[in-house]
Every structure is written in structure tokens, then in C-alpha cells.
Amino acid sequence: METMRAARLHVPSRTLTVEDVPKPDPGPGQVRVKVEAAGVCLSDVHLIDGTLSPLHLEGETVTLGHEVAGTVDAVGEGVTGWQPGARVVLQAGESRDGTTYTRGVDYDGGWAEYALATATTLVPLPDAIPFDQASIIPDAVSTPWAAITGTGDVRPGEAVGVWGVGGLGAHGVQLLRAIGAYPVVAVDPAPAARERALAFGTDAALDAADPELRAKVLALTGGTGLAAAFDFAGVPAVREQALTVLGPKGRLVLVGLTAHPLTVADGTLFSYLQQQIRGHYGSDEHHVPQLVALTGGGRLDFSRSVSGVLPLEEAAEAVRRTETKEGDPVRLVLRP
């Protein structure tokens, strides 16, 4: 039996190990992909530390990795339109009987030499996009893209705020600029994150601890406040601060995940201004092809987004760096 290396999480003990496992064979409707790059996400960290748990996993162990790019290696029965060697990026999950299953959470993902994927979750990848940059599109880029263009319904010329300029927020800044939001205001307590926001195209980068933050946001927006605010940090204090600078009919979009409650300090004012709070999760299947097309066409550039590439054997080190923010990474990528 052929084997391969894979980074496996034993969920009950939250133990991550890189080990030999059977090389999977594609079943009907499936494709086996030779993994060339797989992103390391804060969600992976949360799976390991116990903050998140799989909802639909069969068994106790799963190969992590929901951001995956590679080449088609073998196709299963009934699969048409895909040939070995084709460059692909994989959707971060799929719908099964109306339920969303996430790759690398509810079934085996791409922190491995090979990964199985339902053929319908493959997206063609142009030669112009490197695998490491492509791998992060299915979450680090598509999640803020879906939040901005879908849940947040941002229009050109609208004033927008971004709280938390990490892997999601940095791309949020870039994508907001691409669709014509103005001004884009980034808020983060870390100086390095604010510098990153400026490099990614924000119009202003403010310190969350600045007592003059509200006054500065109002000055930047001509006194009206923000049309939309995005919490990419998942921190209650961030959400409460964002509400103080929302304008009339402003939307607060919750992208970062937290189990802690959200407090609306002045419910009367919130209702009077007809403001809204909108929850967001992930992206839809059409978002990844959109982003691949925009990137391949030169409209988007993620060359600054990959902060480091590590071998699969160093998966635990990549997780540590992501968790501790050592080196202030946007995204780290594993390469089998």
C-alpha cells in the first residue's frame, strides 16, 4: 500500500502530528490532487487549541488544511473535464444535502502530499498565478471578498472601516480599494499591522487605543461616519468601538469569530439611525472563480500576502508562528 505524509489532528486530545497515512484513491466523482501549497489559517490554530471543533467529522482524526492548490493527479469514475497535470485551486468546502462541510475540518484537507476533492470543488488555475498565492484565495481572500461584496453590500464611494489587519483584514483593505470604497479606514492596535494596512492601500490607519479615534473617523468621512464596518478580529471591544463610528443606516459586519456576546450600548440611537449588524461566514462557490479571474487578469496581486513557505514537516512551527504572530505574517503556506 502506498503511503504519503499528512499533518493530522487528533481532535479529542488536540494533538497535531505529521505521519504516514495511506495515499487515497479517488472514488466516483472525485479527483486526487497533488498538493503544491496549503495555507495556514487562524481557524487551524483554533481547531488545535480547542476553540473550534468539527461538526460533521466522522471519526476522531482529520488532516487539516482548507486552503489548497495543486495539480490533478488522478480522476475517479464518472469525472470528465479534468486531466492529470491540470493546475487547480480547491474550494474550502462543499454542500452535502444542504449542509456545509469544510475541508480540513469535517473531512480530510490539504496539509498532505495528496488530497481528495469532489470534482465540482475544483477551480482551474491559470499558469500566471503561483501555487502559494493561489492556495490562500479560498479563505484568506474569498471570505473578506464575500463579506464586502455580499453580506456588507459595499458600494463604490462608501466610507468603510476595517478592524483587525491580519490575514483577512489585510485582504479586506486591498479588496475594498479595488471595488472603489472611499475612504477606507483601518483600525488596529499593532503598529506593524497599521503599516501593513497602508502598504495594502488603506487611506488611513488608526490606533484602536486612540482616544480621538471617533473624531478622526468623523473628520475622514465629512462628519457622516462609516457606511460599513468590518470586524475581522472577532473581539467584542472591536465591535462596540465600530458601532460608535457607524453612520445612519450603517452596517456592522461580523467576520471574525467569537463566542462572546456583543453589546449595543445605546439601543435607542442604534434604532433611530436604522443601523444593522450582519453575521458573515466563509464564501459562496462563485467567489473563488471570480477572484482567480481577477488575479489572473492582473486586477489583484497577492505577492505580498505569503509571508513564508515552510515544508509540511514543519506544520507545528507554522501553527506556532501564526498563533504568536511571530514575524507578523499575513499568511504562512505549507509545501509538501
Secondary structure as UniProt FT lines:
FT   STRAND          3..10
FT   TURN            11..14
FT   STRAND          15..22
FT   TURN            28..29
FT   STRAND          30..40
FT   HELIX           42..49
FT   STRAND          61..63
FT   STRAND          68..75
FT   TURN            77..78
FT   TURN            84..85
FT   STRAND          87..90
FT   STRAND          93..96
FT   TURN            97..98
FT   STRAND          99..103
FT   TURN            104..106
FT   STRAND          114..118
FT   HELIX           119..121
FT   STRAND          122..124
FT   TURN            127..128
FT   HELIX           131..135
FT   HELIX           137..141
FT   HELIX           142..146
FT   HELIX           147..151
FT   TURN            156..157
FT   STRAND          160..163
FT   HELIX           167..179
FT   STRAND          184..187
FT   HELIX           191..199
FT   TURN            200..201
FT   STRAND          204..206
FT   TURN            208..209
FT   TURN            211..212
FT   HELIX           213..220
FT   TURN            221..223
FT   STRAND          226..231
FT   HELIX           236..243
FT   TURN            244..245
FT   STRAND          246..254
FT   HELIX           267..272
FT   TURN            273..274
FT   STRAND          276..279
FT   TURN            285..286
FT   HELIX           287..296
FT   TURN            297..298
FT   TURN            303..305
FT   STRAND          306..311
FT   HELIX           312..314
FT   HELIX           315..324
FT   TURN            325..327
FT   STRAND          331..335
//
